[in-house]
Amino acid sequence: MKSTKLLDKEKLHKVYLLITNKDKSTMNEVHFDQMKREIINRWKKIKEIDSATNMSYSNHAVPSKQP
């Protein structure tokens, strides 16, 4: 169980670094829960922008077709 949590934390760290463009050395300054919140907030913003521009994230970011 602990190994699964460690893997999840490592994945979260990687995603967080990719999304925020932060340096790996700053990771010790950011709490795990804060990382999760920031990622969720950024994802919500992406979804809001996509819905405003008729984009969808089914499998790929492609414009939805208008009838």
C-alpha distances in whole Angstrom, upper triangle without the diagonal:
4,5,5,7,9,10,11,13,14,16,17,19,20,21,23,25,26,27,28,30,29,29,26,27,27,23,23,26,24,21,18,19,22,21,20,23,25,24,24,28,29,27,29,32,32,32,35,37,36,38,41,41,41,38,35,31,31,30,32,34,37,40,40,44,46,49
4,5,5,6,9,10,11,12,14,15,16,18,20,21,23,24,26,27,28,26,26,23,24,24,20,20,22,21,18,15,17,20,19,18,22,24,23,23,27,28,27,29,32,32,32,35,37,36,38,41,41,41,38,35,32,32,31,33,34,38,41,41,45,47,50
4,5,5,6,9,10,10,12,14,15,17,18,20,21,23,24,26,27,25,25,21,23,23,20,20,23,21,19,16,18,21,20,19,22,24,22,23,27,27,26,29,32,31,32,35,36,36,37,40,41,40,37,34,31,30,29,31,32,36,39,40,43,46,49
4,5,5,6,9,10,11,12,14,15,17,18,20,21,22,24,25,25,25,22,24,24,20,20,23,21,19,15,17,20,18,17,20,22,20,21,24,25,23,26,29,28,28,32,33,32,34,37,37,37,34,31,27,27,26,28,29,33,36,36,40,43,45
4,5,5,6,9,10,10,12,14,15,16,18,20,21,22,24,23,23,20,21,21,17,17,20,17,15,12,13,16,15,14,17,19,18,18,22,23,22,24,27,27,27,30,32,31,33,36,36,36,33,30,27,27,26,28,29,33,36,36,40,43,45
4,5,5,6,9,10,10,12,14,15,16,18,20,21,22,21,20,17,19,19,15,15,18,16,15,12,14,17,15,15,18,19,18,20,23,23,23,25,28,27,28,31,32,32,34,37,37,37,34,32,28,28,27,28,30,33,36,37,41,44,46
4,5,5,6,9,10,11,12,14,15,17,18,20,21,20,20,17,19,19,16,17,20,18,16,13,15,18,15,15,18,19,17,19,22,22,21,24,26,25,26,30,31,30,32,35,35,35,31,29,25,26,24,25,27,30,33,35,38,41,44
4,5,5,6,9,10,11,12,14,15,16,18,19,19,20,17,19,19,15,16,19,16,14,11,13,15,12,11,15,16,14,15,19,19,18,21,23,22,23,26,28,27,29,32,32,32,29,26,23,23,22,23,25,28,31,32,36,38,41
4,5,5,6,9,10,10,12,14,15,16,18,16,17,14,16,15,12,13,15,12,11,8,10,12,10,10,14,14,13,15,18,18,18,21,23,23,24,27,28,28,30,32,33,33,30,28,24,25,24,25,26,30,32,34,37,40,43
4,5,5,6,9,10,11,12,14,15,16,15,15,12,14,15,11,13,15,13,13,10,13,15,12,12,16,16,14,17,19,19,19,22,24,23,25,27,28,28,30,33,33,33,30,28,24,25,24,24,25,29,32,34,37,40,43
4,5,5,6,8,10,11,12,14,15,15,16,13,16,16,13,15,17,15,15,11,14,15,11,11,15,15,12,14,17,17,16,19,21,20,21,24,25,25,27,30,30,30,26,24,21,22,20,21,22,25,28,30,33,36,39
4,5,5,6,9,10,10,12,14,13,14,13,15,14,11,13,15,12,11,8,10,11,8,7,11,11,9,11,14,14,14,17,18,18,19,22,23,23,25,28,28,28,25,23,20,22,20,21,21,25,28,29,33,36,39
4,6,5,6,9,10,10,11,10,11,9,12,11,8,10,12,10,10,8,11,11,8,9,13,12,10,13,16,15,16,19,20,19,22,24,25,25,28,29,30,30,27,26,23,24,23,23,23,27,30,31,35,38,41
4,5,5,6,9,10,10,10,11,9,13,13,10,13,15,13,14,12,14,14,11,12,15,13,11,14,17,15,15,19,20,19,21,24,24,24,27,28,28,29,26,24,21,23,21,21,21,25,27,30,33,36,39
4,5,5,6,8,10,11,12,12,15,14,12,15,16,13,14,12,14,13,9,10,12,11,8,11,13,12,12,15,16,15,17,20,20,20,23,25,25,25,22,21,17,19,18,18,18,22,24,26,30,32,36
4,5,5,6,8,8,10,10,13,11,9,13,13,10,11,10,11,10,6,8,10,8,7,10,12,10,11,15,15,15,17,20,20,21,23,25,25,26,23,22,20,22,21,20,20,24,26,28,32,34,37
4,6,5,5,5,7,7,10,10,8,12,13,11,13,12,14,13,9,12,14,11,10,14,15,13,14,18,18,17,20,22,22,22,25,27,27,28,25,24,21,24,23,22,21,25,27,29,33,35,39
4,6,5,8,10,10,14,13,12,16,16,14,16,15,17,15,12,13,15,12,10,14,15,12,13,17,16,15,18,20,19,20,23,24,24,25,22,21,19,21,20,18,18,21,24,26,30,32,36
4,6,8,11,12,15,14,13,17,16,14,16,15,16,14,10,12,12,9,8,11,11,8,10,13,13,12,15,17,16,17,20,21,21,22,19,19,17,20,19,17,16,20,22,24,28,30,34
4,5,9,11,13,11,11,15,14,12,14,14,15,12,10,12,12,9,9,12,12,9,12,15,14,14,17,18,18,19,22,23,23,25,22,22,20,23,23,21,20,23,25,27,31,33,36
4,7,9,12,11,11,15,15,13,16,17,18,15,13,15,16,13,12,16,16,13,15,18,17,16,20,21,20,21,25,25,25,27,24,24,22,25,24,22,21,24,26,29,32,34,38
4,6,8,7,8,12,11,11,14,15,16,14,11,15,16,12,13,17,16,14,17,20,19,19,22,24,23,24,27,28,28,30,27,27,25,28,27,25,24,27,29,32,36,38,41
4,5,6,7,11,11,11,15,16,18,16,14,17,18,16,16,20,20,18,20,23,23,22,26,27,27,28,31,32,31,33,30,30,28,30,29,28,27,30,32,35,39,41,45
4,5,5,8,10,10,13,14,17,15,13,16,18,16,16,20,21,19,21,24,24,24,27,29,28,29,32,33,33,35,32,31,28,31,29,28,28,31,34,36,40,42,46
4,6,7,8,10,13,15,18,16,15,18,20,18,18,22,23,22,24,27,26,27,30,31,31,32,35,36,36,38,35,34,32,34,33,32,31,35,37,40,43,45,49
4,6,5,7,10,12,15,13,12,15,17,15,16,19,20,19,21,24,24,24,27,29,29,30,33,34,34,36,33,33,30,33,32,31,30,34,36,38,42,44,47
4,5,5,8,9,12,11,9,13,15,13,14,17,18,18,20,23,23,23,26,28,28,29,32,33,34,35,32,31,29,31,30,29,29,33,35,37,41,43,46
4,6,7,9,13,12,11,15,16,16,17,20,21,21,23,25,26,26,29,31,31,32,35,36,37,38,35,35,32,34,33,33,32,36,38,40,44,46,50
4,7,10,12,10,11,14,15,14,16,19,19,19,22,24,24,25,28,29,30,31,34,35,36,37,35,34,32,34,34,33,32,36,38,40,44,45,49
4,7,9,7,7,10,11,11,12,15,16,16,18,20,21,22,24,26,27,28,30,31,32,34,32,31,28,31,30,30,29,33,35,37,40,42,46
4,6,5,6,9,10,11,13,15,15,17,19,20,21,23,25,26,27,29,31,32,33,34,32,31,29,31,30,31,30,34,36,37,41,43,46
4,5,5,6,9,10,11,13,14,16,17,19,20,21,23,25,26,27,29,31,32,33,30,29,26,28,28,28,28,32,34,35,39,41,44
4,5,5,6,9,10,11,12,14,15,17,18,20,21,23,25,26,27,29,30,31,29,28,25,27,27,28,27,31,33,34,37,39,42
4,5,5,6,9,10,10,12,14,15,17,18,20,21,23,24,26,27,29,30,28,27,25,27,27,27,27,30,31,33,37,38,41
4,5,5,6,9,10,11,12,14,15,17,18,20,21,23,24,26,27,28,26,25,22,24,24,24,24,27,29,31,34,36,39
4,6,5,6,9,10,11,12,14,15,17,18,20,21,23,24,26,26,24,23,20,22,22,23,22,26,28,29,32,34,37
4,5,5,6,9,10,11,12,14,15,16,18,20,21,23,24,25,23,22,20,23,23,24,23,26,27,28,32,34,37
4,5,5,6,9,10,11,12,14,15,17,18,20,21,23,24,22,21,19,22,23,22,21,24,26,27,31,32,36
4,5,5,6,9,10,11,12,14,15,16,18,20,21,22,20,19,16,19,19,19,18,21,23,24,28,30,33
4,5,5,6,9,10,11,12,14,15,16,18,20,21,19,17,15,18,19,19,18,21,22,23,27,29,32
4,5,5,6,9,10,11,12,14,15,17,19,20,18,18,16,19,20,20,18,21,22,23,27,28,31
4,5,5,6,9,10,11,12,14,15,17,18,16,16,14,18,18,18,16,19,20,21,25,26,30
4,5,5,6,9,10,10,12,14,15,16,14,13,11,14,15,15,13,16,17,19,22,24,27
4,5,5,6,9,10,11,12,14,15,14,13,12,15,17,17,15,17,18,18,22,23,26
4,5,5,6,8,10,11,12,14,13,13,13,17,18,17,15,17,17,18,22,23,26
4,5,5,6,9,10,11,12,10,10,10,13,15,13,11,13,14,15,19,20,24
4,5,5,6,9,10,10,8,8,8,12,14,13,11,13,13,13,17,18,21
4,5,5,6,9,10,10,10,12,15,17,16,14,15,14,15,18,18,21
4,6,5,6,8,8,10,12,15,17,15,12,13,12,13,16,17,21
4,5,5,6,4,6,8,12,14,12,9,10,9,10,13,14,18
4,5,5,6,7,10,13,15,14,12,12,10,10,13,13,16
4,6,8,10,13,16,19,17,14,14,11,11,14,14,17
4,6,9,12,15,17,15,12,11,8,9,11,11,15
4,7,10,12,15,13,11,9,6,6,8,9,12
4,7,10,12,10,7,6,4,5,9,11,14
4,6,8,8,6,6,6,6,10,12,15
4,6,5,5,7,9,9,13,16,19
4,6,7,9,11,10,13,16,18
4,7,9,12,12,15,18,21
4,6,9,11,14,17,20
4,7,9,12,15,19
4,6,9,12,15
4,6,9,13
4,6,10
4,6
4
